[in-house]
Amino acid sequence: MTGALLTADQVARLLGVPTSWVYEQSRRGLIPTVTLGRYRRYRSEAIDEWIEEREARASARKARDQPSAAG
């Protein structure tokens, strides 16, 4: 394993969201989480990849929703 494991508070600061949001996304399985007993941690590389996936989806959606110039 490479990279640091982050706490929910660190991930929340990174994303600019409340810590409760990070925990909720973890419970729903929507954000990559490492469970260590009762503790949740977040691998920094996995969070970076997760962010990139969301950016790619948003870009694809934006491109799809724009009217065609040939139209």
C-alpha positions as CSV (number, residue, x, y, z in Angstrom):
1,M,0.0,0.0,0.0
2,T,1.2,3.5,-0.8
3,G,0.1,6.9,0.4
4,A,-1.4,8.0,3.5
5,L,-4.7,7.0,5.1
6,L,-6.9,10.1,5.7
7,T,-9.5,10.6,8.3
8,A,-13.1,11.7,7.5
9,D,-12.2,15.2,8.8
10,Q,-9.2,15.4,6.4
11,V,-11.3,14.3,3.5
12,A,-14.0,16.7,4.4
13,R,-11.5,19.6,4.4
14,L,-10.1,18.4,1.1
15,L,-13.5,18.4,-0.5
16,G,-14.9,21.4,1.3
17,V,-17.9,19.5,2.7
18,P,-19.0,18.7,6.2
19,T,-17.5,15.6,7.9
20,S,-21.1,14.2,8.3
21,W,-21.4,14.2,4.5
22,V,-18.2,12.1,4.2
23,Y,-19.5,9.6,6.8
24,E,-22.9,9.4,5.0
25,Q,-21.3,8.8,1.6
26,S,-19.1,6.1,3.3
27,R,-22.2,4.4,4.8
28,R,-23.9,4.4,1.3
29,G,-20.8,3.0,-0.3
30,L,-20.4,6.0,-2.6
31,I,-16.9,7.1,-1.6
32,P,-14.0,4.7,-1.3
33,T,-13.5,3.7,2.3
34,V,-11.1,1.5,4.2
35,T,-12.8,0.1,7.3
36,L,-10.5,-0.7,10.2
37,G,-12.8,-2.2,12.9
38,R,-15.0,0.7,13.9
39,Y,-12.8,3.3,12.2
40,R,-13.2,4.5,8.6
41,R,-10.1,5.8,6.7
42,Y,-9.7,7.0,3.2
43,R,-6.7,6.2,0.9
44,S,-5.6,9.5,-0.6
45,E,-5.0,7.9,-4.1
46,A,-8.5,6.4,-4.0
47,I,-10.0,9.8,-3.2
48,D,-8.1,11.4,-6.0
49,E,-9.3,8.8,-8.4
50,W,-12.9,9.2,-7.1
51,I,-12.7,12.9,-7.7
52,E,-11.4,12.4,-11.3
53,E,-14.2,10.0,-12.1
54,R,-16.8,12.5,-11.0
55,E,-15.1,15.2,-13.1
56,A,-15.1,12.9,-16.1
57,R,-18.7,12.1,-15.7
58,A,-19.7,15.7,-15.4
59,S,-17.7,16.6,-18.5
60,A,-19.3,13.8,-20.5
61,R,-22.8,14.8,-19.3
62,K,-22.1,18.5,-20.2
63,A,-20.9,17.5,-23.7
64,R,-23.9,15.3,-24.2
65,D,-26.4,17.9,-23.1
66,Q,-25.0,20.7,-25.3
67,P,-26.9,21.3,-28.5
68,S,-25.0,20.2,-31.7
69,A,-23.5,22.9,-33.8
70,A,-24.5,21.0,-36.9
71,G,-28.1,20.9,-35.8
